[in-house]
């Protein structure tokens, strides 16, 4: 527990940092998740796609590329994002499903061999791996958490509900 005088304060001031982020139809920067890669770079999953910020850079880069959206002509509503230790970037696009990129800067996104089951399990909320086992991917959805061991060649099939 920190102790100190109630009048002590830290001079912390947060500034908006939105250079390069694309606002939604209401003009809002609607960020769903921010996460750091093992190398210290940052990724943002937003209602308007996926963005990248190199360590110490001053502008976000749109790396959404060909990530599909729910409807044609719209930008993908991404909810979850996870840079794994093997250089792949995983993204959950709302109602569309799970995708990954082996080269996120290319903007090329691939659907795993087999998607998560249809329905609310495609509404991805978060993505992560277990500490100590970076090959086991966990995908949190509105239907529960799904898990799969992901081989390094990224050939994904047969998702199962984690219980």
Secondary structure, 3 states (H helix, E strand, C coil): CCCCCCCCCCCCCCCCCCCCCCCCCCCCCCEEEEEECCCCCEEEEECCEEEEECCCCCCCEECCCCCCCCCCCCCCCEEEEEECCCCCEEEEECCCEEEEECCHHHCCCEECCCCCCCCHHHCEEEEEEECCEEEEEEEEECCEEEEEECCCCCCCCCCEECC
